[in-house]
Amino acid sequence: MVSVKAGDVVFVDFTGKLSNGEIFATSIKEDGEKAHLHEGHDEPGHVHEYKPMMIVAGKGQTIKGLDDAIVGAEVGKKTSIKIPQDKAFGPRDPARIKLIPIGEFRKRDIQPFVGMPLELDGGLQGVVKTVEAGRVKVDFNEPLAGEDLQYEFTVTKCASTAADKLPLLLEGVTGLTNAISFDVATGVAKLKVAANVRKDSAYTMNKVTFVSMALQYIDGVKKVFVEEEYAVDSAEKKD
């Protein structure tokens, strides 16, 4: 039996539910389709990709109640837990519900409606709750604040050594399954990215995230070298 330790890199399949059993998030296609989670939300032609969540266990990368339960969980075993709001998204704060004069919206040529997502200057996000008497009520609480939650989860992959953590972290962050070497004596990790890997802005962002997380969360890693191959596409090359 293998159990997760704090600091392990893990892949977790999960389904999160409200206390009434309503599914609000899942990595499992069958559960997502049953709950109609993405119907009408994805762009036309886009197919939502269901995949496990990757985290470094015990490092606060998911809500506390789930993070605490993952540490110590048996790999491959389905676990069911209940998480009180104080270990989920916290209580709902009445002070984060604001009344905004409708004129402030009209100045920005915005017609508010109930359910409308809103982002103010500075990145504060909320949802319009009511529009009446010349005022708009906006709730800036986290949508799941004040909710007790239920989770069913299974740790599907777990890595405990630096040499094993690196490829799992790479896969989780970038989707790449490249071999990555690690020298324990020097603490140097080396990754080679082939020419056929598309190196767009998303790739660059994911690469930086991977390197940052490897240095921050994987003990023994002191340097990360990324070697990238580029080649001319002969089909597109012009004389």
Protein Blocks (a to p, Z undefined) as FASTA:
>chain_A
ZZddehiacddddddddfkopafbdcbfklmmmnommgokacghiacddddddddehilp
acfklmmmmnopaghiacdddddfklmnopadfklpccddfklmmmnopacdehiacdde
hhiacddfbdcehiacddfbdfkgoiacddddddfbdcfbfklmmmmmmmmmnopacdcd
ddfknopacddddfklccdfklmmmmmmmmmmmmmmmghiabdcddddddddfklpcZZ
